[in-house]
Structures are given as structure tokens and as C-alpha cells.
């Protein structure tokens, strides 16, 4: 970035090569050596979606999550998809770390900002998520608890009106392993999967959030592939969502590899080809480098 012009190819190579645990250290050392802010320098030397992607990686997972939440709730309206992506299906440790980082960076609580942006029932649902009370994935499902959850789900939906908060309290506070067990037991008892139940009983943001939780639990690779497909399908590309989803998986190479395999199996297409067809220029080259974990 020094001098006249910017070596975009070198920036892409360096940034895409950062490991998940390196970003914050590199930012700190850059500041010590050059007495400058690396992220601000990137912003001044690049622009558009290319800049957005570079900053996403250099920020590191924790501060990128915090910044993404801020973007999702700032201004008129809420970017519900981005909010779902950042907060749903996260570990308790992740959620607590994100809340702390958000408080440090913006001087306000994440819960307060979300509370001001969501409607009453959906706000209560996200308060459940942010309470960070999901069992760890290493804890095996307890069969009597699964049976009770299935009965509670049926009771919450098998009458005039739906007890939305009871359903939310179950699905937001169960591990992925437990949700798989609940889905299997619910189908065995009542003859339909949880996703069909959610589609028929919910709408709007609450429906999309609950479907996100269940889909991720049942098959994360398929779910990741569907999220990428959603970002590129139809007229125009949802660039911010595409960047977030690609960067998030870039930090977990096994997850990226599983997503690419699932995408080919589900859509008979290569994820890198899709990225190239939906983006251009340096933005395209950065995302391709982030997806191509073998490069």
C-alpha cells in the first residue's frame, strides 16, 4: 500500500493467507511498526466490496461478528439474515465473547441494541439466544428430555394459536445433537419433520430464524450451501451476506471443504465458478482465494 498505487494482488495473497488466530496480532504489530491503523489504511487504499472483504478478514472473527451485528441493526430496518448468521447456532463461549467485544467496541450492550430493533416476540427469542444456555455438543441427548420436548412442541402447536415462545425456548436452548434427536422423535410420533412444523406455524423473521437453527443442526454442509445459494440466487447478489458467509467458512477449512462438496452435490455446480460468475475484479479474486483453500 506504500507510495503511489496499491498492489492489490499482494494484498489478496497476504490477507487470504492469514490464519484465524493471526489477524489481531498482525493488526497490532502493523500499528507498532508503522504507527498506523491497518484497517484504516486498507479503507483508504481500496474501495467497494473488495475493501469490505479485506476488512472482514483482517478484523478477525470476533470483531467482524461485532461489526456485522452493528451493521445489521444500524439505520432504518434490520438485516435479519445477517443477524441470524452471526448469532444463531453459536456456542455459549462464542456468544459471550461477541457480547463482550460489542460492548468494548461500541460502548453499549448488544442486547440493548437488538432490543431496540426487533419486534416483541422475536426480541424475546433473541434474548433466549443471547442468554447462551445451549448444552455443549459433547453432552449426549437425554432420552426422557427429548420425549418431553417432542410433547411440548406438539402441545405448543396443536391448538388454536401457537405458543411461539415455548417453541423458541426449546429450539434456541438445545444443542444440534439434541435438535436432531427431537426431529427424529417428532417425525416418528407425529409423521412430519420439524421444518414442516415451523413452516406451517410461523412466519417472518421468527420462521427464518427457527428454520436456520433446525437446518444447521440437521445438515450443516447442506445448510451452508443453501446460504451461499441464497446470496447469489435471483436478480443481483447479496454481497454483504456472501462476504460474511465466505469469510466465516474460510476460517474453518474443513467446513469450507464440506460446503464445496455439498454445493456440487446439491446444485451440480462448482462454488468457485459461481463466485466468479457473481462477482468481478479484485472482489472476485479475493473471494475465490478465500474459497479455494488448496490455493
N, C-alpha and C positions, 0 to 999 in steps of 0.2 A: 504493500500500500504506500510505500515511501516514494516521494518525488512525484513527477508528472505521470498521470495514468495509474491504473491498477492492474496487477497481474491476476486476473480472475481465475485462470486455470490453476495457478499456485494456491490461491485461497481455497478453491474447491478441494484440491488434493489434501491440504493441511486440515481443513475443518472436517471433511468427511472421514479423515483418518483418526480423529480424536476418539479415544475410548470414553465410555460413560463416566469413568472416575477421573478424567483428566481436565474437563472443561474449566471448572472453577480454579484449579491450580494454574492453568495456562493464563487465565484472565488475571490472576494475582501476580504472577511472575512478569507478565507483559507490563502491568502497572508499575512494578518495582523497577524494571529495566528502562522503561521509556517514559515514565511519569505521565502516562496517557491511559485512557479508558478504552480497552479493546473493542467493546461493543459499540461505543460511540464512534470510534474510528471506522468500524465496518459500516455503520449507518451513514457516515459522511462520504465514504468511498464507493458505496454501492446503493442500489435502489430497488424498489418494487418487490416482487415476490422473491427474487434472488436474495435480497437483503433479509427478508423475513425468514427464509430458510437458514441462512448463515447464522443469524442471531439466535434462532431456535436451538441450533446445535451448541453454539458457544455458551449460551446461557446455562446449559446443563439441565438435567431432568427436573430438579426441584424448582428452580426459579423460572423455568419455562412453563411448568404447570401453574405456578402462581400468576405469571403474566397472562397466561391463556385464560384463566378464570377472570382476571380483571377485564380482559378484552370481551369476554362473554357477557359480562354484566354491566359494562360501562355504556353510557348513552341510552337512547331510546330502544326498547325491546331487549330481548335476551337471545343470545346464540345458544339455544337449547342443546343442539348436537354437540357443540364444543364443551359445554358444561357436563353433559353425560360422559364424554370421552375422558375428561380429566378426573372426575370424581367417582364414577361408578366402577365397581369391581376392583377397587384398590385395597391393599392390605391396610390393617389398622395403623401400622407404622408409617406407611405412605401418607395416609390421611392426616395423621398428627404432624408429620413433617411439613406437609403442604400448608396446613393451617398456621404453623409457626413461621414459615417463610413468608406467607402472605402478610401476616401481622408485622413482621420486620420490614418488609419492603414498602407496604402501603400505609402503615400506621393505623389500620382498622382491622376488625376481625372479619375473617372470611364469612362466618355465619351471619354477621350483621349485613354485609353487602348482598349476600344471596337472599336473605330475608326480605330485603327491600326490592328484590327483582322478580320474585316468584309469587304465584297466587297461593291462596291459603293452604289447600290440601297438598299441592306439590311442594310448597315450602316445608310443610311438616315431614314430607317424605325425605327431602334432602337433609333436614335436621337429623333424621334417623341415620342416614348415610354418614353424616359428619360426626355422629356420636362414636363412630369407629368401634363397633361392638360385634363384628363378624368373627366367628371362630377361625382359627388358623386352619389352613388346608391340611395340615398334618394330623388333625384330630378326626378320627373316623366318625361317620354318621352313627347316631344312637337310634336304633330302630323304633323304640316307643315314641321318641320325639318326632321322627319322620311321620309316623302314623297320625300323631296329633296334629302336625302341620297340615297334612292332607285333609283331615276332617275340618280343621279351622278354615282352610281355603274354600272348601265346599260350603260350609256354613256362611262364610262371608259373601258368597256369590249366588247361593241357591235360594233367593227370595226377592221380593220387590226391593229394588235398590241394592247397591253394592257397598259393603263395608270396606271402602278403599284403604283406609288406614290399617286395618287388620292385615290385608293382603300385603301392603307395603312393609309393615313391621316384620312379616315373615321373610319376604324375599330380599329385603335390604340387610337383614341380620343373619343370613345363612351363608355358609361357605359355598363355593362352587360345587364341591363334592356333595354337600347336603342338598343343594338345588337339583342336582342330577338324580339323587335318590328320591326326592319329593316328586319330580316329574315322572319317574318310572312308576312310583306307587300310585300317583294320581291317575295316570293312564290305566293302570291295572284295575283301579277301583271304579273310575268314572268314564273311562273309554275315550278320553281326549287329552292331548298334551297341554302343558301349561301355557304354551304360546297361543294356542287357540282360545284358551280361557281368557287370557289377557286381551286378545284382540276383540273378543265379544263383550267384555265388561268394562273396558277402559277406552279413553280417547285422549288425544292431545299429547302434551309433554309427559304426563304420567304414564300413558301407554308406551311411548317410545322409551322411557327410562326403564320400565319394568321388562320390556322385551329385550332391551340391551343387556340387562342383568342376566336374564334366563338364557339368551342366545350365547352369551360369552361363556356361561357355565357349561352348556351342553356341548359346544364345539368351538373352542377359541379360534382355531385356524380358519374355520368357515366364517365365523363372526368377523375376524379381521379382514378377510377377503371381501365380505359383503360391505364393510365400512369403506374400503378403498373403492369398490364398485359404486357405492352411493356418492362418493366425492367426485367421480368422473362421469357418471351417467347423465343423460339428458343434455339440455342446452346449457352450455357453459360449464366450467369446472369450479367446484367449491374449493378454491385454492387454500384458504386457511385451514380447512379441515384436512385436505390432502397433505399439506405440510406437516400438521400435527401428527397425523396417523403414520406417515412415513418415518418421521424423526423418532417417534415413540418406539416403533419396531426396529429401527436401525440400532437403537441402544441395546437390543436383545437379539443377537444374530440367529439364535435357534428359532425364535418367534418369527423373524423375517423369513427364514427359510421355509418354515411351515406354512406361512401365509402365501408365499410364491407357489408352493406346490398345490395348495388348496385352490388358489385362484385359477391355475391352469386346469385343474380337475373340474372345477365348477363352471368356468366360463370359457374353457378351451382357448385360452389366450395367455400370453406372457405378460407379466406385470411390468417389466421394463418397456416392452413395446407400447403398452397402454400409457405409461408415463410419458414416453416420447411423443405419442400422438396428442396428448392433452396439454403439454407444456412446450416451452421453446427457450432458446438462448441459454444463458448461464443458469437460469432457474431450472431448465430441463437437465442440464449437465450435472447440477448439484443433486437433484432428486435421484437421477439414475445412479450416481455414485453411491448415494445412501442406500438405495435398494440393492445394488449389486455388491453383496457382502464378500464376494470372491475376488473383486477387483483390487 
